[in-house]
Amino acid sequence: MEVTADVADALAAALRARGLRATVQRRLVAEAVAALGHATPEQICERVQRSAPALNLSTVYRTLELLEDLGVVSHTHLTHGASTYHASDAEEHLHLVCHRCGAICEAEVALAADLAAAVEARHGFRTELRHLSLHGLCRECASAEVRSDPVEVRA
């Protein structure tokens, strides 16, 4: 989501549809989510406080809950800590989380379609792939790990 009129327009439309006002706090939180890509409430609060220092973390949490109810943002669980939020206008995607550098990348949800079909066929369980995160090493960290492995010398 572009961090300009697109954010404001999507938010205003969603709020109007529910008879709610587009407050400055709501706009700032939605813009922070869009600008950060994938962010925790704490990271969003830190970003918002640059322009609204009085805005507190509890307001950010309440606003994120409202924005998710409106369909403007979505959350997923990428770590053991707080949920991570991102704009809902993005296509559904998987989250690839590097446990070394912390990078979060997106991958097409279609990559997990066969897995989801197999799980449903075997267990009758329908998977919400937009909440799926895979943890491992990003390309850069995996490459660095290979370079740092000692070469075995065989006698």
C-alpha positions as CSV (number, residue, x, y, z in Angstrom):
1,M,0.0,0.0,0.0
2,E,1.4,3.4,-1.0
3,V,1.9,5.6,2.0
4,T,-0.1,8.5,0.7
5,A,-3.6,9.1,-0.5
6,D,-4.2,5.3,-1.0
7,V,-3.9,4.7,2.8
8,A,-6.1,7.7,3.7
9,D,-8.7,6.7,1.0
10,A,-8.9,3.1,2.0
11,L,-9.1,4.0,5.7
12,A,-11.7,6.7,5.2
13,A,-13.9,4.4,3.0
14,A,-13.7,1.6,5.6
15,L,-14.5,3.9,8.5
16,R,-17.4,5.6,6.6
17,A,-18.9,2.2,5.8
18,R,-19.1,1.6,9.6
19,G,-20.2,5.1,10.5
20,L,-16.9,6.0,12.2
21,R,-14.6,9.0,11.9
22,A,-11.1,9.0,10.3
23,T,-9.2,10.4,13.3
24,V,-5.6,11.6,13.1
25,Q,-4.6,8.6,15.3
26,R,-6.3,6.1,13.0
27,R,-4.7,7.6,10.0
28,L,-1.2,7.7,11.5
29,V,-1.4,4.1,12.6
30,A,-2.6,3.0,9.2
31,E,0.1,5.0,7.5
32,A,2.8,3.5,9.8
33,V,1.6,0.0,9.0
34,A,1.8,0.7,5.3
35,A,5.3,2.3,5.6
36,L,6.8,-0.4,7.7
37,G,5.5,-3.4,5.8
38,H,5.6,-5.9,8.6
39,A,5.7,-4.4,12.1
40,T,4.8,-5.1,15.7
41,P,2.6,-2.7,17.6
42,E,5.7,-1.4,19.4
43,Q,7.4,-0.6,16.1
44,I,4.2,1.0,14.8
45,C,3.9,3.1,18.0
46,E,7.5,4.2,17.7
47,R,6.9,5.3,14.2
48,V,3.7,7.2,15.0
49,Q,5.3,8.9,18.0
50,R,7.7,10.7,15.6
51,S,4.8,12.9,14.6
52,A,2.4,12.4,17.6
53,P,4.5,11.9,20.7
54,A,1.5,11.8,23.0
55,L,0.0,8.7,21.3
56,N,0.5,5.7,23.5
57,L,0.9,1.9,22.9
58,S,-2.6,1.1,24.2
59,T,-4.1,3.4,21.6
60,V,-2.0,1.7,18.9
61,Y,-3.3,-1.7,20.0
62,R,-6.9,-0.5,20.0
63,T,-6.5,1.1,16.7
64,L,-4.9,-1.9,15.1
65,E,-7.8,-4.1,16.4
66,L,-10.3,-1.7,14.8
67,L,-8.3,-1.5,11.5
68,E,-8.2,-5.3,11.4
69,D,-12.0,-5.5,12.0
70,L,-12.3,-3.0,9.1
71,G,-10.1,-5.1,6.8
72,V,-7.5,-2.4,6.5
73,V,-4.7,-4.3,8.2
74,S,-4.0,-8.0,8.9
75,H,-1.9,-9.7,11.5
76,T,0.2,-12.8,11.7
77,H,2.5,-14.4,14.3
78,L,6.0,-14.4,13.1
79,T,7.9,-14.6,16.4
80,H,7.1,-15.7,19.9
81,G,6.4,-12.0,20.8
82,A,3.7,-9.7,19.6
83,S,1.8,-10.1,16.4
84,T,3.1,-8.5,13.3
85,Y,0.8,-6.3,11.2
86,H,0.7,-5.5,7.5
87,A,-1.6,-3.8,5.1
88,S,-4.4,-5.9,3.9
89,D,-4.3,-4.7,0.4
90,A,-1.3,-6.8,-0.3
91,E,-1.9,-10.1,-2.0
92,E,-2.1,-13.0,0.4
93,H,1.4,-14.3,1.0
94,L,3.5,-16.6,3.1
95,H,6.1,-15.1,5.5
96,L,9.7,-16.2,5.3
97,V,11.4,-15.3,8.6
98,C,15.2,-15.4,8.9
99,H,16.1,-16.5,12.4
100,R,19.6,-15.1,12.1
101,C,19.1,-11.5,10.8
102,G,15.4,-11.1,11.4
103,A,14.5,-10.3,7.8
104,I,10.9,-11.0,6.8
105,C,10.3,-11.8,3.1
106,E,7.1,-12.6,1.3
107,A,6.5,-15.5,-1.0
108,E,3.5,-16.4,-3.1
109,V,0.8,-18.3,-1.2
110,A,0.6,-20.7,-4.2
111,L,3.9,-22.3,-3.1
112,A,2.1,-23.9,-0.2
113,A,-1.1,-25.0,-2.1
114,D,0.1,-28.6,-2.4
115,L,0.8,-28.7,1.4
116,A,-2.6,-27.2,2.3
117,A,-4.3,-29.7,0.0
118,A,-2.5,-32.6,1.5
119,V,-3.3,-31.5,5.0
120,E,-6.9,-31.1,4.2
121,A,-7.1,-34.5,2.4
122,R,-5.4,-36.3,5.3
123,H,-6.8,-34.4,8.3
124,G,-9.9,-32.5,7.0
125,F,-8.2,-29.3,8.2
126,R,-8.4,-26.2,6.1
127,T,-5.3,-24.1,6.4
128,E,-5.3,-20.3,6.5
129,L,-2.1,-19.9,4.4
130,R,-2.0,-16.1,5.0
131,H,-1.0,-16.9,8.6
132,L,1.7,-19.3,7.6
133,S,5.3,-18.4,8.4
134,L,8.4,-20.4,7.5
135,H,11.4,-20.0,9.7
136,G,15.0,-20.6,8.6
137,L,17.8,-18.7,6.9
138,C,17.4,-16.0,4.2
139,R,19.5,-16.3,1.1
140,E,22.2,-14.0,2.4
141,C,22.5,-15.7,5.8
142,A,22.5,-19.2,4.2
143,S,25.1,-18.1,1.8
144,A,27.3,-16.6,4.6
145,E,26.9,-19.9,6.6
146,V,28.1,-21.9,3.6
147,R,31.1,-19.6,3.2
148,S,32.0,-19.9,6.9
149,D,31.8,-23.7,7.1
150,P,35.3,-25.1,7.4
151,V,36.4,-27.3,4.5
152,E,37.0,-30.9,5.5
153,V,40.3,-32.3,4.6
154,R,40.3,-36.0,3.8
155,A,43.4,-38.0,4.2
